[in-house]
Amino acid sequence: MTADGEQLKVGIVGGGIVGAYTALALSHLPNVSITAYEKSPHPSELGAWIALPNQSIDMLSKFIPIEKINSIAYKGTSDKEYVSRHWKTGEILYTQPTYNRSKPFVEARTHRVALLNLLLEYVPPGIIQYDHKVSEVEFVKNDSKIIIHFENQPSSSEFDLVVAADGIYSKIRHQFNPNTLKYRGSVAYRSVFDESYISHIEGISDDTSNWVSPGGKWVFLSLVGLGQYGIVASIAEPYETFKKLKWNKSIGDEGKKYLIEAFKDWDAVVPQVIEAVPDILAFPLESGNWLHNLVVKERLVFAGDAAHPTAGAYGSGAGFGFSDAWALYRSLQETSSNYWYESTPQASKYNLKLTTFLFNETRRHFLKRVEQQLTIDGLQSKERIQPPTDTDDSEWRSRYLIKRHGGEWIRSHNAEFEFQKIRDQYLVYLQKNLSSFIEAGHGYEQLDELKSAENI
Ligand SMILES: Cc1cc2nc3c(=O)[nH]c(=O)nc-3n(C[C@H](O)[C@H](O)[C@H](O)COP(=O)(O)OP(=O)(O)OC[C@H]3O[C@@H](n4cnc5c(N)ncnc54)[C@H](O)[C@@H]3O)c2cc1C
């Protein structure tokens, strides 16, 4: 519990998409001081497109006007948000519906640099400190405070709460949970470039299309807003290729020739776009075990890829991170004394025990279920890429369509409702202890025992 009038000091490790969103969300709370540390000397993002599924649009629009979000994004001209096409013929196999959302709130795609820049426009100035490479965190004062240590700067002052948002290769996760990252067996080749490079290609459509094949190889092509066009191609590659390629590095002319060869028999639009791309970057994909507990000692929480280290899942990785930050924001808000009663309008106190409990409960069940789905889908994909026994692809098409019809519960997950569900689950307990919390600042000592509603 912070003292009356004392600001809650929050440190954020990482100033990427999720670190920036966390800084933005928490800056809407009363009586907090926030400092985020980013290792790069200036704002930097990968040169690749990013899908904004409904979950991301919902989370972003909590703090950023929807028209600003849409000004950097591309939604296509029809209600067919994503189109799946046959790898060879280009025939449409499936169009993903939009589930009754009004057009401004329908999912979109954009460029990662544009997305980070938009977020930074809304983060209060001075919060993110660049050129700060975090080496570790240290719990001090009987675990009631945290100091952040850097490789290249003097250590920070003490924080009440630290959010680790330092991405898939998180040092902080590694400090508390041994690294489990492994090569996933495929490489994503990605590029975003001026749309004028592809304007000469005949038959290119203005939708977002995913060409899919029985072997598991696929290609996404789409406009991504702000006059940019994007490609993402995924190919299963041997471990030796993974060792050779570097994350976010150009594959050069040699690599481009390799890709043209790999897709030469595909629907003519695909090899033509690859030919026209000025430069392509490689992303050898890794993933590790997701954290099933996102909190350490009620003072350190994990968000984004630092918490769920998978390079791309359901086009929703950033959305999961935004939802983590939203859950933290709502949990802090819920336990702020200003939110519960108005007797101390100037001074807001926060209860971190209760905050971290609500945050963890809001996120961990959903994330565990998504991780389970990744395993299920992995098994399902193995089935799908078995060579079809028929000659007209119909068996493979059926398998593909079964898979394609799923996943909406992930892409449209609503962290606000999940938070409310958890809060309501523990409401009786919260009410029972409210006066003790207001009067004495404690009353939630038994939270650790509350593993389920039955325990209340
Ligand atoms: C091929 C591919 C496609 C994807 N497509 C999508 C998509 O379409 N939609 C979607 O929502 N998600 C997608 N994702 C996932 C998405 O990219 C991630 O979930 C998202 O970038 C996570 O953001 P983050 O801020 O947690 O991590 P990052 O974006 O990795 O940011 C981490 C930040 O922390 C900084 N940092 C790291 N270590 C330190 C340190 N020691 N000290 C200080 N700073 C540090 C880094 O410099 C970086 O700025 C995709 C991923 C891949 C690989």
The ligand as an SDF file (V2000), in Angstrom:
LIG
                    3D

 53 58  0  0  0  0  0  0  0  0999 V2000
    6.7410  -12.6010  -38.0760 C   0  0  0  0  0  0  0  0  0  0  0  0
    5.9330  -11.9320  -37.0210 C   0  0  0  0  0  0  0  0  0  0  0  0
    4.6840  -11.4140  -37.3270 C   0  0  0  0  0  0  0  0  0  0  0  0
    3.8990  -10.8150  -36.3320 C   0  0  0  0  0  0  0  0  0  0  0  0
    2.6940  -10.3030  -36.6840 N   0  0  0  0  0  0  0  0  0  0  0  0
    1.9370   -9.7240  -35.7450 C   0  0  0  0  0  0  0  0  0  0  0  0
    0.6870   -9.1410  -36.0970 C   0  0  0  0  0  0  0  0  0  0  0  0
    0.3120   -9.1320  -37.2580 O   0  0  0  0  0  0  0  0  0  0  0  0
   -0.0790   -8.6000  -35.1140 N   0  0  0  0  0  0  0  0  0  0  0  0
    0.3380   -8.5780  -33.7910 C   0  0  0  0  0  0  0  0  0  0  0  0
   -0.4010   -8.0680  -32.9220 O   0  0  0  0  0  0  0  0  0  0  0  0
    1.5210   -9.1040  -33.4460 N   0  0  0  0  0  0  0  0  0  0  0  0
    2.3280   -9.6610  -34.3780 C   0  0  0  0  0  0  0  0  0  0  0  0
    3.5260  -10.1740  -34.0420 N   0  0  0  0  0  0  0  0  0  0  0  0
    3.9080  -10.1700  -32.6300 C   0  0  0  0  0  0  0  0  0  0  0  0
    4.3400   -8.7860  -32.1990 C   0  0  0  0  0  0  0  0  0  0  0  0
    5.3940   -8.3770  -33.0250 O   0  0  0  0  0  0  0  0  0  0  0  0
    4.7960   -8.7950  -30.7570 C   0  0  0  0  0  0  0  0  0  0  0  0
    3.8530   -9.4540  -29.9530 O   0  0  0  0  0  0  0  0  0  0  0  0
    4.9920   -7.3680  -30.2500 C   0  0  0  0  0  0  0  0  0  0  0  0
    6.0030   -6.7200  -30.9870 O   0  0  0  0  0  0  0  0  0  0  0  0
    5.4010   -7.4210  -28.7990 C   0  0  0  0  0  0  0  0  0  0  0  0
    5.7360   -6.1400  -28.3610 O   0  0  0  0  0  0  0  0  0  0  0  0
    6.6800   -5.9590  -27.1060 P   0  0  0  0  0  0  0  0  0  0  0  0
    6.7360   -4.5000  -26.8710 O   0  0  0  0  0  0  0  0  0  0  0  0
    6.2640   -6.8780  -26.0340 O   0  0  0  0  0  0  0  0  0  0  0  0
    8.0950   -6.5030  -27.5930 O   0  0  0  0  0  0  0  0  0  0  0  0
    9.0830   -5.8290  -28.6560 P   0  0  0  0  0  0  0  0  0  0  0  0
    8.3120   -5.2740  -29.7860 O   0  0  0  0  0  0  0  0  0  0  0  0
   10.1420   -6.8320  -28.9220 O   0  0  0  0  0  0  0  0  0  0  0  0
    9.6820   -4.6120  -27.8330 O   0  0  0  0  0  0  0  0  0  0  0  0
   10.5740   -4.8290  -26.7550 C   0  0  0  0  0  0  0  0  0  0  0  0
   11.3210   -3.5220  -26.5300 C   0  0  0  0  0  0  0  0  0  0  0  0
   12.1640   -3.6800  -25.3940 O   0  0  0  0  0  0  0  0  0  0  0  0
   13.4610   -3.1840  -25.7200 C   0  0  0  0  0  0  0  0  0  0  0  0
   14.4160   -3.9340  -24.8990 N   0  0  0  0  0  0  0  0  0  0  0  0
   14.7580   -5.2330  -25.0170 C   0  0  0  0  0  0  0  0  0  0  0  0
   15.6800   -5.5600  -24.0940 N   0  0  0  0  0  0  0  0  0  0  0  0
   15.9070   -4.4270  -23.3810 C   0  0  0  0  0  0  0  0  0  0  0  0
   16.7580   -4.1240  -22.2780 C   0  0  0  0  0  0  0  0  0  0  0  0
   17.5710   -5.0470  -21.7510 N   0  0  0  0  0  0  0  0  0  0  0  0
   16.7440   -2.8640  -21.7680 N   0  0  0  0  0  0  0  0  0  0  0  0
   15.9270   -1.9080  -22.2900 C   0  0  0  0  0  0  0  0  0  0  0  0
   15.1190   -2.1330  -23.3530 N   0  0  0  0  0  0  0  0  0  0  0  0
   15.0970   -3.3850  -23.8740 C   0  0  0  0  0  0  0  0  0  0  0  0
   13.6210   -3.4620  -27.2140 C   0  0  0  0  0  0  0  0  0  0  0  0
   14.6100   -2.6220  -27.7840 O   0  0  0  0  0  0  0  0  0  0  0  0
   12.2180   -3.1560  -27.7180 C   0  0  0  0  0  0  0  0  0  0  0  0
   12.0490   -1.7960  -28.0330 O   0  0  0  0  0  0  0  0  0  0  0  0
    4.3600  -10.7440  -35.0050 C   0  0  0  0  0  0  0  0  0  0  0  0
    5.6360  -11.2310  -34.6990 C   0  0  0  0  0  0  0  0  0  0  0  0
    6.4030  -11.8020  -35.6950 C   0  0  0  0  0  0  0  0  0  0  0  0
    7.7750  -12.2880  -35.3530 C   0  0  0  0  0  0  0  0  0  0  0  0
  1  2  1  0
  2  3  1  0
  2 52  2  0
  3  4  2  0
  4  5  1  0
  4 50  1  0
  5  6  2  0
  6  7  1  0
  6 13  1  0
  7  8  2  0
  7  9  1  0
  9 10  1  0
 10 11  2  0
 10 12  1  0
 12 13  2  0
 13 14  1  0
 14 15  1  0
 14 50  1  0
 15 16  1  0
 16 17  1  0
 16 18  1  0
 18 19  1  0
 18 20  1  0
 20 21  1  0
 20 22  1  0
 22 23  1  0
 23 24  1  0
 24 25  2  0
 24 26  1  0
 24 27  1  0
 27 28  1  0
 28 29  2  0
 28 30  1  0
 28 31  1  0
 31 32  1  0
 32 33  1  0
 33 34  1  0
 33 48  1  0
 34 35  1  0
 35 36  1  0
 35 46  1  0
 36 37  1  0
 36 45  1  0
 37 38  2  0
 38 39  1  0
 39 40  1  0
 39 45  2  0
 40 41  1  0
 40 42  2  0
 42 43  1  0
 43 44  2  0
 44 45  1  0
 46 47  1  0
 46 48  1  0
 48 49  1  0
 50 51  2  0
 51 52  1  0
 52 53  1  0
M  END
$$$$
